[in-house]
Amino acid sequence: MKYLAAYLLLALAGTEAPTSADIKAVLSSVGIDAEGDRLEKVISELQGKDLQELISEGSAKLASVPSGGGAAAPAAAAAGGAEAPAEEKVEEKEEESDEDMGFGLFD
């Protein structure tokens, strides 16, 4: 990923075909040592390709990936367990107040 990021930075700066020396210079400026095999792999994969087209294709692929996270809430509501956790959260907040400790943050 670091090689790709350096390649994209160089392309954004106007370098049409960044070389391994260019990428090594960018990476060494932030204290990263570049590995030759991986660096050459990135350069050979990107050589002659339109970066804007690759980015738009990648964005389209990422948009089709399900992100999850919302499926558990409807399942819990259907099972009738949605109200019990909400009551527990209210009780926890009451227990964490400063009044119970006998002092406040700015006393």
KOLZA-136467 format. One record per residue (C-alpha): residue number from 1; x, y, z. Coordinates in steps of 0.5 Angstrom, whole numbers, plus 2048, in hexadecimal, padded with zeros to 3 digits. Example, Ala and Ser with C-alpha at 12.3 -4.5 7.8 and 13.67 -1.06 7.14 Angstrom:
# residues 2
k 1 | px 819 | py 7F7 | pz 810
k 2 | px 81B | py 7FE | pz 80E
***
This chain:
# residues 107
k 1 | px 800 | py 800 | pz 800
k 2 | px 806 | py 805 | pz 802
k 3 | px 809 | py 804 | pz 7FB
k 4 | px 802 | py 805 | pz 7F7
k 5 | px 801 | py 80B | pz 7FC
k 6 | px 808 | py 80E | pz 7FA
k 7 | px 806 | py 80C | pz 7F2
k 8 | px 800 | py 810 | pz 7F3
k 9 | px 803 | py 816 | pz 7F6
k 10 | px 808 | py 817 | pz 7F1
k 11 | px 803 | py 816 | pz 7EB
k 12 | px 7FF | py 81B | pz 7EF
k 13 | px 805 | py 820 | pz 7EF
k 14 | px 806 | py 81F | pz 7E7
k 15 | px 80B | py 819 | pz 7E6
k 16 | px 807 | py 815 | pz 7E1
k 17 | px 80B | py 80F | pz 7E2
k 18 | px 80E | py 80F | pz 7E9
k 19 | px 815 | py 80A | pz 7E9
k 20 | px 817 | py 806 | pz 7EF
k 21 | px 81C | py 80B | pz 7F0
k 22 | px 817 | py 811 | pz 7F1
k 23 | px 812 | py 80C | pz 7F5
k 24 | px 819 | py 80A | pz 7FA
k 25 | px 81A | py 812 | pz 7FB
k 26 | px 813 | py 813 | pz 7FD
k 27 | px 813 | py 80D | pz 802
k 28 | px 81A | py 80F | pz 805
k 29 | px 818 | py 816 | pz 806
k 30 | px 813 | py 813 | pz 80B
k 31 | px 818 | py 80E | pz 80E
k 32 | px 815 | py 808 | pz 80A
k 33 | px 81A | py 803 | pz 807
k 34 | px 817 | py 800 | pz 800
k 35 | px 818 | py 7F9 | pz 7FE
k 36 | px 81A | py 7F8 | pz 7F7
k 37 | px 815 | py 7F2 | pz 7F5
k 38 | px 80F | py 7F5 | pz 7F7
k 39 | px 811 | py 7FC | pz 7F5
k 40 | px 812 | py 7F9 | pz 7EE
k 41 | px 80B | py 7F5 | pz 7EE
k 42 | px 807 | py 7FC | pz 7EF
k 43 | px 80B | py 7FF | pz 7EA
k 44 | px 80A | py 7FA | pz 7E5
k 45 | px 802 | py 7F9 | pz 7E7
k 46 | px 801 | py 800 | pz 7E6
k 47 | px 806 | py 802 | pz 7E0
k 48 | px 802 | py 804 | pz 7DA
k 49 | px 7FB | py 805 | pz 7DD
k 50 | px 7F7 | py 80B | pz 7DF
k 51 | px 7F6 | py 80C | pz 7E6
k 52 | px 7F0 | py 810 | pz 7E6
k 53 | px 7ED | py 80A | pz 7E2
k 54 | px 7EF | py 805 | pz 7E8
k 55 | px 7ED | py 809 | pz 7ED
k 56 | px 7E6 | py 80A | pz 7EA
k 57 | px 7E6 | py 802 | pz 7E9
k 58 | px 7E8 | py 801 | pz 7F0
k 59 | px 7E3 | py 806 | pz 7F3
k 60 | px 7DD | py 802 | pz 7EF
k 61 | px 7E0 | py 7FB | pz 7F2
k 62 | px 7E0 | py 7FE | pz 7F9
k 63 | px 7D9 | py 801 | pz 7F9
k 64 | px 7D7 | py 7FA | pz 7F7
k 65 | px 7DA | py 7F7 | pz 7FE
k 66 | px 7D5 | py 7F6 | pz 803
k 67 | px 7D7 | py 7FA | pz 80A
k 68 | px 7D2 | py 7F6 | pz 80F
k 69 | px 7D1 | py 7F9 | pz 816
k 70 | px 7CA | py 7FA | pz 815
k 71 | px 7C7 | py 7F3 | pz 814
k 72 | px 7C7 | py 7F2 | pz 81C
k 73 | px 7C3 | py 7F7 | pz 81E
k 74 | px 7BD | py 7F5 | pz 81A
k 75 | px 7BE | py 7EE | pz 81C
k 76 | px 7BE | py 7F0 | pz 823
k 77 | px 7B8 | py 7F4 | pz 823
k 78 | px 7B4 | py 7EE | pz 81F
k 79 | px 7B6 | py 7EA | pz 825
k 80 | px 7B3 | py 7EE | pz 82A
k 81 | px 7BA | py 7F0 | pz 82D
k 82 | px 7BB | py 7F7 | pz 82B
k 83 | px 7B8 | py 7FA | pz 831
k 84 | px 7BC | py 7F6 | pz 837
k 85 | px 7C3 | py 7F9 | pz 835
k 86 | px 7C0 | py 800 | pz 834
k 87 | px 7BE | py 800 | pz 83C
k 88 | px 7C5 | py 7FD | pz 83E
k 89 | px 7C8 | py 803 | pz 83A
k 90 | px 7C4 | py 808 | pz 83E
k 91 | px 7C6 | py 805 | pz 845
k 92 | px 7CD | py 805 | pz 843
k 93 | px 7CD | py 80C | pz 842
k 94 | px 7CA | py 80E | pz 849
k 95 | px 7CF | py 80A | pz 84C
k 96 | px 7D5 | py 80E | pz 849
k 97 | px 7D3 | py 815 | pz 84B
k 98 | px 7D7 | py 819 | pz 84F
k 99 | px 7D2 | py 81A | pz 855
k 100 | px 7D4 | py 812 | pz 857
k 101 | px 7DB | py 814 | pz 858
k 102 | px 7DA | py 81A | pz 85D
k 103 | px 7DE | py 81F | pz 858
k 104 | px 7DE | py 822 | pz 851
k 105 | px 7E3 | py 823 | pz 84C
k 106 | px 7E4 | py 82B | pz 84E
k 107 | px 7E3 | py 82B | pz 855
***
